Amino acid sequence: MSEPVFYRIGPCERFDSIPVHFINKFGGIDTYAFTLKNRKRANVQRDTFGYNSDVYATLTYDKVWAGSYDYIYALNSDWLTDAESEWLIELVRSSQVWLELDGQLEPLEAVVNANQYQFVTRRNDQLQQLQIEIALAYKNNIL
């Protein structure tokens, strides 16, 4: 006697992809989905002011009163041919870039940190991978 066997096929993507929309050199809007390991981090800047804890100012230290933070995304592309990587370099040069996070288009533009991108080339097939950092173009205040 045999039993039926069922297979469930999961999603094809190993990581969560982040689509990035940008204006190309012809003025049209192009989109590329970064499908490999993408990381998110927050840069925090704290504003400190002098604060005295006693009358004689012997225990003087700085106290954090305010600050700001922003989010930066480190994105990794798939393996690209020379023609694809030449096309994708327009993303780094673009004047307007938008991120799509969790299926929602971010309302504000993003800023590509152009000094943080690098190409990694595989030896055998000469495919390239683009790694860039994109920051959202607003700062959140810490109260």
N, C-alpha and C positions, 0 to 999 in steps of 0.2 A: 504494500500500500504506500502510495506517495502523497506528499503534502504539497500544496501550491506554495510557491516562493514568490514574494513580492519585493521589488526593489524600489526604493525611493531615491530619486535623483535630486540632490541638493543644488543650491545655486552654484553657477560656474565660477563666480568670482571668489577668490581667496580672501581678498581684503575689500573694505568698503571703498568704492571709487568716489572721487570728487571731480565733478565736471567743472571746467573753467571756461568761461566765455570771454572772448576778447575781440577787439576791433583790429582787423588785419590791415596791411598796407594799402589796400584798395578801398577801405572804408566799410567793408562788409563785416559781419559778425561771424567768427569761427568758434567752434567748441572742441575741446579736447578733454577726455576723461582720464585723469591720473588713476591708474588701477592698481599699482603696487603699494607697498607699505607707506602710508601717509601719516605724519605725526603732527600733533597740535601742541603748542606751548603758549604760555602767557608771559609776557615781559612786564615786570612790575617796577615802577619807579616811585620811590617814596620821598615825600617832601618832609624834611625834619626841621625842627626849630629848637633853639636852646630852651631848656626848662630847668629851673632850680627847684630842688626838693626841700631845701631847708633855708633858714634865715641867713646863715653864714656862707652859703654857696660852696660848701665843701663837697657836696654830692651833686655836682652839676653833670647832667647828661642830656643827650638829644632825645626828644620825644617825637614820634611820628604823629603828625596831625592830619596829613592828607597825602594824596598820591594819585597815580593813574596807572592803568594797565591796558595792554592790547594783546590780541591773539595773533600768532604767527603759525602758518601751516607750512611744513616741509613736505613737498610733493615729489613723488617719483613716477616717471613715465614708464610705459612699456618699452620693449626693445624696438628701436626705430632704425630705419634705413637712413642713408645720407639725405635723400630727398625729404623724408618725413622730418628729420631733425632740422633741416634748413627751413621748412615750413613752420615748425614749432618755435623756432627762435623768434618769430614774429610776436609770440606771446610775451617774451621778455622785453621786446622793444615797444609793445603796444602802449598807447596812452590811456586806454580804459580797459579794465579787467574786472570781471565779476565772478564770485564763487557761488556754487550751488551746494548748499550743505543740507543733508537730510531731505533732499527733494525740494527744498525751498531756495529760491534765489535770494541772496543777501541784498538788502535794499541799498547798501552803500557800496561804493567801488572798493577794490582791493589795490594794494600797492605791491608790485613785484620788486623784491630786493635783488636787483640785477647783479650786484657784486657777489651774490651767494650761489649762482648757478654754475654747474659744471657738467661736462659730458663724460661719461664712462663708456669706453669702447671694449667690446669683447674681442678676443684675439682671433678666433677661428673664422667667424662669419662677419666680423667688422660691424656688428649692430651696435647702436649707441643707446644709452639711457640718459635722459635729462633729469637732473635734480635741481629744483628751484625752491625758494622760500617766498611765500606770499603773505603779506600782512593785511588785515582789514584796516581800512582807512579812517578809523575813528579810535579815540581813546576813551575809556571808561574811568570815571572818577571814583576814588576811594574816599569815603567820608569818615 
